Amino acid sequence: MEVQWVDERLKWDKNDYGGLTVIIVPSQLLWLPDIALQNSADTIYHSSFMDPKFRISIDNNGNVFWIPGGKFFTNCELDITYFPFDDQKCMLHFTNWAYTGVQVSSFYTFTHSVVKS
């Protein structure tokens, strides 16, 4: 999962900082969106989101890029009609509990996922 947003307060002029365009910071130093897995088979809030080893990249235009780690557990219906040549789809429903759609817009795009049992 990749999470991106723009924080206007984190912009800087790269010329004032020797051409510096990107910095990496610990996740505890920034505001993080309140993301939860709504259809979780475990806890909806994942503790690894605040793990200091998952750093955040910020560019000089205020673009924030965060890849939180962790394993997400959910329940899925299986269709084994064509087993062992079947493909399964499992939807992960991420949501933001603390903010409205006016305050935070969520766009989820997944191009490819591998699910292991």
C-alpha positions in Angstrom: 0.0 0.0 0.0 1.3 3.5 -0.9 -0.2 6.6 0.6 0.4 10.1 -0.9 -0.7 13.5 0.0 0.3 17.2 -0.3 1.2 19.2 2.8 1.5 22.9 1.8 3.5 23.6 5.0 6.3 21.2 4.0 7.3 23.1 0.8 10.7 24.7 0.5 12.8 26.5 -2.1 15.4 24.0 -3.2 17.8 26.8 -4.1 17.8 27.9 -0.4 19.0 24.4 0.6 21.8 23.6 -1.9 19.4 22.0 -4.4 17.9 19.6 -1.9 14.7 18.2 -3.4 13.8 15.2 -1.1 14.2 14.4 2.6 13.4 11.2 4.5 11.9 11.4 8.0 10.6 9.0 10.6 6.8 8.6 10.5 6.4 9.9 14.1 7.4 13.4 13.0 4.4 14.0 10.7 0.7 13.9 10.6 -0.5 10.6 9.2 -3.9 9.9 7.8 -6.1 7.8 10.0 -6.3 4.7 7.8 -8.1 1.6 8.9 -9.0 -1.7 7.2 -12.7 -1.7 7.6 -13.2 -5.4 6.7 -10.4 -6.6 8.9 -10.4 -10.1 10.4 -8.1 -8.7 13.1 -7.8 -5.2 14.5 -8.9 -2.4 12.2 -5.9 -0.2 13.1 -2.5 -1.7 12.3 0.2 -1.0 14.8 3.0 -1.1 12.2 1.7 2.2 10.7 3.6 4.0 13.5 6.7 1.8 13.3 9.8 4.1 13.0 11.4 1.9 10.4 8.7 2.9 7.9 10.0 6.3 6.8 8.3 9.1 4.9 9.7 10.8 1.8 8.9 14.5 1.3 9.8 16.5 -1.7 10.3 20.3 -2.0 6.8 20.7 -3.5 5.2 19.3 -0.3 4.4 15.9 -1.8 4.5 13.3 1.0 5.0 9.7 0.1 4.5 6.9 2.8 4.5 3.2 2.4 3.3 1.7 5.7 4.3 -1.9 6.3 2.5 -4.7 7.9 0.3 -7.7 7.2 -3.4 -7.1 6.8 -5.9 -9.9 7.6 -9.4 -10.0 6.0 -12.0 -12.6 5.2 -12.8 -13.5 1.6 -15.3 -15.7 -0.2 -13.5 -18.3 -2.3 -14.7 -19.7 -5.6 -12.9 -22.9 -6.2 -14.9 -24.0 -9.3 -11.8 -24.1 -11.5 -9.3 -25.2 -8.8 -6.3 -25.5 -9.2 -6.5 -23.0 -12.1 -8.6 -20.4 -10.3 -8.0 -16.8 -9.5 -9.4 -15.2 -6.4 -10.4 -11.6 -5.7 -10.4 -10.2 -2.2 -11.4 -6.6 -1.6 -9.6 -4.7 1.1 -11.8 -1.8 2.3 -9.6 0.9 3.7 -11.3 3.9 5.2 -10.5 7.1 7.1 -12.3 7.2 10.4 -11.4 10.7 11.6 -12.0 12.9 8.7 -14.8 13.6 6.2 -14.6 13.3 2.4 -14.4 17.0 2.2 -11.2 17.1 4.4 -9.5 14.0 3.0 -10.1 12.4 -0.4 -9.1 8.8 -0.7 -8.2 7.2 -4.0 -7.1 3.6 -4.0 -5.5 2.1 -7.0 -4.1 -1.4 -6.9 -2.4 -2.6 -10.1 -1.4 -6.1 -8.9 -1.6 -8.0 -5.6 -0.3 -11.3 -4.6 -2.2 -13.0 -1.8 -0.6 -15.9 0.1 -2.3 -18.1 2.6 
